């Protein structure tokens, strides 16, 4: 007879809240009158994310001492709770961005159910305590995203994005799974802490099986974080997927992938830190170079933001590569304004798409700042945050990232990051210029009809994202304290 493990249901409450919301939304798609499905499913999904946010906040408060739960399968600590708060907040904003999209009513219930299920998978992933739960959580949310990317059945780019993400994402998951198998073969352990103990006690620092397994784990996580050279899927998928899905992916997926990378490498492989820190520094440089240089020539805004996302993966990898307490704080702080700015920027793109019924480019973005002042002001705040200007959270985030690298003694990495930031000014400021400063001789007629449609929820989501982005600059100390408490869950 097998003894069932004790389950800490409170530790699983954020995931359970989102799963419950998904079930209600899916049930509503069947039993609710057709005209009410959208409102019912969106409300259920929003309540699920709100419940997950509250549960994660309480968990953060109550989890001062890290512990392993459910037979050491998941970690109950403040690192997981903070990441779950970021995921739930991103999901809540994504619901507001999605509500007014021109989605066929027969699939709208499934859309919100998949969105909530995806959030639950991400919340589960960031609390993974061993290689098995890591892979389960990864596939849990990845399968949902594959379907969400291809959700617009009438759009060829959406179907293409779903197929590309499925193929490349499956390859990335396979690499990660094979790497996990090699690590298990070398150490005989699945738990992150147990892998570190086995490596230390058996002297496996130079074991080829373990080293190859570690390399494949980094590659698999690099796929999910869209870090170069594992970024090939990112521009096409971000451009082809429905814009609200892209917004959620750009924020939540990157957040959980990077937090998981930080946890796995610092907890499971502290004995090999001389190897993986250098590897991550190289990936960071590649991401900064490829992301920024490719963004310079983009005209479509979604594709430009996709390459921007790759470059920001580079900045956040610098924080992980620093492998010190300041780097952990820098990553966790950086994620808050970055996720807000990314969600907000794609929300503005979604609003312009619905207005023009055409892909958004730097050309047809002209005049947006004057036509829709809230969206215009918010968009330039997001662009300035991406570029690291003062009065935005992006400035403080980059400062802490560079400080972490400098503390490690990697001045060369700081110089590379500063140079990449200067390069990025060209295309971030080009977006602001397109909205406000295009001369009359450059303007062309846009395929717009009457006045822009009223989208109260989308505008509210953009406003909240802007408040978080700018507020992160003025509320540095409270957020840094949150990040510090979360980073103390790790052996940094």
ABEGO torsion letter per residue (X at the ends): XBBBBBBBAAAAAAAAAAAAAAAAAAAAAAABBAAAAAAAAAAAAAAAAAAAAAAAAAAAAABABBBBBGGGABBBBAAAAAAAAAAAAAAAAAAAAAAABBBBAAAAAAAAAAAAAAAAAAAAAAABABAAAAAAAAAAAAAAAAAAAAABAABAAAAAAAAAAAAAAAAAAAAAAAAAAAAAAAAGBABAAAAAAAAAAAGAAABAAAAAAAAAAAAAAAAAAGBOAAAAAAAAAAAABBAAAAAAAAAAAAAAAAAAAAAAAAAAAAAAAAAAAAAAAAAAAAAAAAAAAAAAABABAAAAAAAAAAAAAAAAAAAAAAGBAAAAAAAAAAAAAAAAAAAAAAAAAAAAAAAAGBBBBAAAABGAAAABAAAAAAAAAAAAAAAGBBGBAAAAAAAAAAAAAAAAGBAAAAAAAAAAAAAAAAAAAAAAAAAAABBAAABBBBBBBBBBBBBAAAAAAAAAAAAAAAAAAAAAAAAAAAAAAAAAABBX
